[in-house]
Amino acid sequence: MDNVYFKKIIIIASILGVLLLFFLSKTYDPPLLDLTEDNSMFLEKVVMVCGTIKNLEKNKNNLFFEVCDKSKCLSSVYFNIGNKENKYLTNNFLNSKKVCLEGRYTTYNSNPELIIFKIDKK
């Protein structure tokens, strides 16, 4: 009898843990990266960047561009971009609209770069 009770507790705890992880992943908002300040404390972390897109270039299925806020720009790359995301970013580039992007802030050849994995369309 104790074995059945123990199994039920394990199953319920597992389900609650998965639901908690799902809830936390949906409500997490990454910190907003300000391009005019020193952002070395955000290296290798998930951040959000807002700004206009410049120097848009598509190479195979990857999109390379710069996100600019005021006078500072940050090199960005979106790997394996879909058609919807490509049209959205191209439209914002052509119309100089502000866009918010989520990605990993990292360095490539000792230059800061953002590897995009989500477009925030709020």
C-alpha positions as CSV (number, residue, x, y, z in Angstrom):
1,M,0.0,0.0,0.0
2,D,2.8,2.4,0.8
3,N,4.4,1.7,-2.6
4,V,1.2,2.8,-4.4
5,Y,0.9,6.0,-2.3
6,F,4.6,6.8,-3.0
7,K,4.0,6.4,-6.7
8,K,1.0,8.8,-6.6
9,I,3.0,11.4,-4.8
10,I,5.9,11.2,-7.3
11,I,3.5,11.5,-10.3
12,I,1.7,14.5,-8.7
13,A,5.0,16.2,-7.9
14,S,6.2,15.7,-11.4
15,I,3.1,17.1,-13.0
16,L,3.2,20.2,-10.7
17,G,6.9,20.7,-11.5
18,V,6.3,20.6,-15.2
19,L,3.4,23.1,-14.9
20,L,5.6,25.4,-12.8
21,L,8.4,25.3,-15.4
22,F,5.8,26.0,-18.2
23,F,4.4,29.0,-16.2
24,L,7.8,30.4,-15.5
25,S,8.9,30.1,-19.1
26,K,5.8,31.9,-20.4
27,T,6.0,34.8,-17.9
28,Y,9.8,35.4,-18.0
29,D,10.8,38.8,-19.4
30,P,14.5,39.2,-20.2
31,P,16.3,42.4,-19.2
32,L,16.3,45.2,-21.8
33,L,19.7,45.9,-23.2
34,D,20.6,49.6,-23.5
35,L,23.1,50.0,-26.4
36,T,24.4,53.3,-25.1
37,E,25.8,51.8,-21.9
38,D,28.4,49.2,-21.0
39,N,26.7,45.8,-21.2
40,S,29.5,43.4,-20.3
41,M,27.5,42.1,-17.3
42,F,24.9,40.7,-19.8
43,L,27.4,38.6,-21.8
44,E,26.2,35.1,-22.5
45,K,22.7,35.9,-21.2
46,V,19.3,36.2,-22.8
47,V,18.4,39.9,-23.3
48,M,15.9,42.0,-25.2
49,V,17.0,44.7,-27.6
50,C,14.8,47.4,-29.1
51,G,15.7,49.6,-32.1
52,T,15.7,50.1,-35.8
53,I,17.2,47.6,-38.3
54,K,20.1,48.6,-40.5
55,N,22.3,46.8,-43.1
56,L,19.9,43.9,-43.6
57,E,21.5,41.1,-45.5
58,K,20.1,37.5,-46.2
59,N,22.6,34.7,-46.8
60,K,21.0,31.4,-47.6
61,N,18.6,30.9,-44.6
62,N,20.3,33.3,-42.2
63,L,19.6,37.0,-41.7
64,F,22.4,39.3,-40.8
65,F,21.7,42.9,-39.7
66,E,22.3,45.6,-37.1
67,V,19.9,46.8,-34.4
68,C,20.5,50.5,-33.8
69,D,19.3,52.6,-30.9
70,K,20.2,56.3,-31.3
71,S,23.8,56.3,-32.4
72,K,24.9,52.8,-31.3
73,C,24.4,49.6,-33.3
74,L,24.7,46.0,-32.3
75,S,25.4,43.2,-34.9
76,S,22.7,40.6,-34.9
77,V,22.1,37.3,-36.7
78,Y,18.9,35.2,-37.0
79,F,19.7,31.6,-38.0
80,N,17.2,29.5,-39.9
81,I,14.7,32.4,-40.3
82,G,11.2,31.6,-41.4
83,N,9.2,33.4,-44.1
84,K,6.9,35.2,-41.6
85,E,9.9,36.5,-39.6
86,N,11.8,37.5,-42.7
87,K,8.9,39.5,-44.1
88,Y,8.3,41.2,-40.7
89,L,11.9,42.2,-40.3
90,T,12.3,43.3,-43.9
91,N,9.1,45.4,-43.6
92,N,10.5,47.1,-40.4
93,F,13.8,47.7,-42.2
94,L,12.2,49.3,-45.2
95,N,9.9,51.5,-43.1
96,S,12.5,52.3,-40.4
97,K,10.1,51.0,-37.7
98,K,11.3,50.1,-34.2
99,V,11.4,46.3,-33.4
100,C,12.1,44.4,-30.2
101,L,14.1,41.2,-30.4
102,E,15.1,38.6,-27.9
103,G,18.3,36.7,-28.1
104,R,21.6,35.7,-26.6
105,Y,24.1,38.5,-26.1
106,T,27.5,37.1,-26.9
107,T,30.8,37.9,-28.6
108,Y,32.1,36.8,-32.0
109,N,35.7,37.7,-32.9
110,S,35.8,39.8,-29.7
111,N,32.8,42.0,-31.0
112,P,29.5,42.0,-29.2
113,E,26.7,40.2,-31.1
114,L,23.1,39.2,-30.6
115,I,21.9,35.8,-31.7
116,I,18.2,36.2,-32.2
117,F,15.7,33.5,-31.4
118,K,12.5,35.4,-30.9
119,I,10.8,38.5,-32.3
120,D,8.7,40.4,-29.7
121,K,5.6,41.7,-31.6
122,K,3.9,43.4,-28.7
